[in-house]
Amino acid sequence: MSQSVETPHPEGDLMSTLGFVRNIMVDPIEGRAKLEFEAKPSQCHSGNIVQGGFVTGWIDSAMAHALIAKTDGALLPLSLDIKIAFYAAARPGIVHAEAWVERLGRRTAFVEGQLTTPDGEIIAKGMSTVRLVPANR
């Protein structure tokens, strides 16, 4: 079941630093999530281009949200690796990070994601292998 969820994040936390705006969709059955971020000029380097670490962070955040939703919050992801392919420059404005769980094992999961403009133009794609740890640890 897909749902739109507004999630507040306290000022000064990681999601605020990333420019988090809202959760557009979280689907725990499919293991999918779509988040909206605002790319700010303060996240840019030369030529008004968003620094690649923010692009990676947005995709990584969506991948974590998808996995946490799929496991009903029982498991948390610890990145073992992450690969990002950049297709276009991200510029200030709204961007969407969408992710899905490709394969879920007992100790390891494979997640994928992408960053797009609101119109659907792909900015970057990513994939990650994550170690799963119990949330109650």
C-alpha positions in Angstrom: 0.0 0.0 0.0 1.5 3.3 -1.1 1.1 6.4 1.0 2.2 10.0 1.0 3.7 10.9 4.3 4.9 14.3 5.7 7.8 13.7 8.0 9.2 16.6 10.1 12.9 16.6 10.8 14.4 18.8 13.5 16.5 21.7 12.4 20.2 20.9 12.2 19.9 17.2 11.6 21.1 15.3 8.6 17.9 15.4 6.6 17.7 19.2 7.1 21.3 19.5 5.9 20.4 17.4 2.8 17.4 19.8 2.1 14.7 17.2 2.8 11.2 18.5 1.9 8.9 15.5 2.3 8.3 11.8 1.7 6.2 11.6 -1.5 5.6 7.9 -1.2 6.5 4.9 0.9 5.4 1.4 -0.1 6.4 -1.2 2.5 5.1 -4.2 0.6 7.1 -3.3 -2.6 10.0 -1.9 -0.6 9.9 1.4 -2.4 10.3 5.0 -1.3 10.3 8.4 -3.0 11.6 11.5 -1.3 11.7 15.1 -2.3 14.7 17.4 -1.6 15.4 21.0 -2.3 18.9 21.4 -3.8 20.2 24.8 -2.5 22.9 27.1 -3.9 24.9 26.4 -0.7 25.2 22.8 -1.9 26.8 23.8 -5.2 30.3 24.3 -6.5 31.5 26.0 -9.6 28.9 26.6 -12.3 25.9 26.3 -9.9 26.2 22.4 -10.0 25.3 20.5 -6.8 28.2 18.7 -5.3 28.1 14.9 -6.0 28.1 14.0 -2.3 24.7 15.5 -2.0 23.4 13.6 -5.0 24.8 10.4 -3.5 23.3 11.3 -0.1 19.8 11.9 -1.6 19.8 8.5 -3.4 21.3 6.8 -0.3 18.6 8.3 1.9 15.9 7.0 -0.4 17.4 3.5 -0.5 17.5 3.5 3.4 13.9 4.6 3.6 12.8 1.8 1.1 14.7 -0.9 3.1 13.4 0.3 6.5 9.9 0.3 5.1 10.2 -3.2 3.6 11.4 -4.6 7.0 8.8 -2.6 9.0 11.6 -0.8 10.8 13.0 -4.1 12.3 16.3 -3.9 10.3 18.6 -1.0 9.6 21.0 -0.7 6.6 24.7 -0.3 7.0 26.3 0.5 3.6 29.0 -2.0 2.5 29.3 -0.2 -0.9 27.5 2.3 -2.9 28.0 3.1 -6.6 26.5 6.2 -8.3 26.4 7.0 -12.0 25.9 10.7 -12.8 24.0 11.3 -16.0 23.3 15.1 -15.7 24.2 18.0 -13.4 21.9 18.5 -10.5 21.1 22.2 -10.1 19.3 24.2 -7.4 15.6 23.4 -7.1 13.4 20.4 -6.3 14.7 16.9 -7.0 13.2 13.5 -6.4 15.1 10.5 -5.0 13.3 7.2 -5.6 14.6 3.8 -4.4 13.5 0.1 -4.2 14.8 -3.0 -2.6 16.1 -5.2 -5.4 16.8 -8.3 -3.2 16.4 -8.8 0.6 18.3 -11.5 2.3 18.7 -12.4 6.0 22.0 -10.4 6.5 22.5 -8.6 3.3 20.3 -6.6 0.9 20.7 -5.0 -2.5 19.0 -1.7 -3.1 18.8 0.6 -6.1 17.7 4.2 -6.7 17.7 7.2 -8.9 17.5 10.9 -8.7 15.3 12.8 -11.1 13.9 16.2 -11.8 10.2 16.6 -11.0 9.6 16.1 -14.7 11.3 12.7 -14.6 14.7 13.5 -16.2 17.2 11.2 -14.7 20.1 13.0 -13.0 21.8 10.0 -11.4 21.3 6.3 -10.6 22.7 4.3 -7.7 23.0 0.9 -6.2 24.2 -0.3 -2.9 24.9 -3.5 -1.0 24.0 -3.2 2.7 24.5 -5.2 5.8 21.3 -5.6 7.8 21.4 -5.0 11.5 18.5 -5.3 14.0 17.1 -1.9 14.9 16.9 -2.8 18.6 20.7 -3.2 18.9 
